[in-house]
Structures are given as structure tokens and as C-alpha cells.
Amino acid sequence: MNRRLFSAISLAIATLVTAPSAFAQNKMVMGVSIPAATHGWTGGVVYWANRTKAELEKQYPGSSVIVKTAGSAAEQANQVQDLQTVNKIDTLVILPFESAPLTKPVGQVKSKGVFVTVVDRGLTDPTAQNAYVAGDNPGFGKVAGEYMAKAMGGKGNVVILRGIPTVIDNQRVDAFNAVMKANPNIKVLDAKHGNWNRDDAFKVMQDYLTRFKQIDAVWASDDDMAVGVQKAIEQAKRTDVKLVLGGAGSKDYIKKVMDGDKVVTADVTYSPSMIADAMKLTAESRVKGTAMPATTTIPSVLITKENASKYYFPDSPF
């Protein structure tokens, strides 16, 4: 074979072999925008985001990850704009403080060529994102409702504490209510926003206890809110509430389930480590050039005394 032709063929083969490897070394500037640690679950989000930042910067040399926390929707909207204009990000992973106020700012960043992965609290307009990673929110409400209906024997009075007004809160509550409607002897007395916050939940539960003389069960829908709920019940010295069901799988409430607590007999998973999953999936897609699914759903699992040890991590911040 002609030496010049052989060299050309060898060069072509080498290019084909090394091209994917070279492409895999593309650098990424990822902005991660999350709520501040205003309660236990978001404290876990902050922990996992910073831990994953270090992992990704080590795994993908030359790439950088900027983590920003915000105490309000307005602050987060400003941070998102700064990440694009000042930090020159090409990738955004965001867990919105609230759905509606962040939809337009995130959409504007996406329109400028930034790849956007939304985590947990979906936007009101899905076209403002490239990918979505979240727990199974309808499943979260359904699993909780089914357990509560069974534990109550299909009858009694329930009060609900909702989270921050978001798409995921709507999904959870709608699914829970659908189960309740299938159990006509269970009466939902009221549903108010406790904003996934202990103090807000305490105030909401105080109101419920004042207005309703018989409450058999409380769907707190979040372990932080369950803390406030139980504090209000204890202060009021009420003995009618036989079941408090939270959610998200905090180590304190999983420990209650493990220890056979008479009121806290179950929990439902919804781990803050989903921010880590979202960051890793997005980074791999961006740096390696692989496709990322439009939607990634992390199942919600019922935690009972029988399987609680599997979900108990005492060293976790949440």
C-alpha cells in the first residue's frame, strides 16, 4: 500500500478513536440555584449540592460548578440572571423556591442557550426547561393517602398541611385527595399551607386544634411540618390525634418509625439527594454529549417499621 495513503488511513482511524475521548473533555460551567437551608429538607439539599460540586469538579477537570442559595423567589430570580451574565454559565440546575415567579427568569436564561435542568418544584411552563428531575410527587400523595386510609380503618377526620404553593404541592395534594374521595367515611376538615416550615406548621395546627374538636389524623406531608404539628398537639394536650404522617424521610422521623412510635408509624421517601442525581445526570450529558431524558422520576416508597433501617442514615444532615 502507498505509504502516504496508509498514513492518511491511519490518521483517519486515530481521529475516529480519539474524537469521543476528546469530546468527553469538553468543559462545563454549571450554575446550581437552590433555596437556602430554611428547614431540614433544604438543609439536606444544600449539603448534597456542595458535596456534588466537589465531586463533579474532580471528575471533569476544567469544569466549574457555582452553587447559589436564595432565601426568596425574588432573590433566586436575581441570582439566576447573575449566573448567566456574570458567571457565564452554559448549564443551570435549579430547584425553584416557588414555581410561578421563577418560570419567566429561567425561561429567559434558557433562551440565551443555557441548558436547564429543573429539580423537584416544576415550573408552570415546561418549555422553560430542557430536563426535569424529581421525586414521584403524585406517588408521594397516593402512598401517604393509602397508608392513612388503611391505618384509620377507612373512617374519621383528617386535616392537611400543604407545602409552599408549587406544582409539586398541587400534585401531592391532588393525589392524596383522590384516595380520600375513594374513602367516603373519611372527612377532610381543612387543608392549609404550612410552607414546609416547622413554625408555620405549628401555627396552622394550632388553628386546626382550636376549630376542630375531633381530629383523628394529620397528613403533615413533610417531616419538618410534622415537628410543628406534634408540638402544637402536645401544647394543647390533645389525645384525639392518633396518627401524624409526615414525609421526605428525615432521620429523626425514620428513627421514630424504627422505635415503634405510637403516633408516627410510617413515613414516605423524598430524599434531598435528588439534587445530586440531577447535577450528575446533567453534567454527564453536557460533558460527554449524551442525551438526557426529558423527565427522570425517583419513586416514593412507604417506610414502615419493617423496612425503616434501610432508609436510616444517622450521619445525614436531614
HUKAZI-V80630 format. One record per helix or strand. SS is the DSSP state (@ for helix, = for strand). FROM is the first residue (numbers start at 1). LEN is the number of residues. If there is no record, write none. Layout:
BEGIN
ss->SS from->FROM len->LEN
ss->SS from->FROM len->LEN
END
This chain:
BEGIN
ss->@ from->3 len->21
ss->= from->29 len->7
ss->@ from->40 len->20
ss->= from->64 len->7
ss->@ from->73 len->13
ss->= from->91 len->4
ss->@ from->99 len->13
ss->= from->115 len->5
ss->@ from->126 len->3
ss->= from->131 len->5
ss->@ from->137 len->15
ss->= from->156 len->7
ss->@ from->167 len->15
ss->= from->186 len->8
ss->@ from->198 len->14
ss->= from->217 len->3
ss->@ from->223 len->14
ss->= from->243 len->3
ss->= from->248 len->1
ss->@ from->251 len->8
ss->= from->267 len->3
ss->@ from->274 len->15
ss->= from->295 len->4
ss->= from->302 len->2
ss->@ from->308 len->4
END
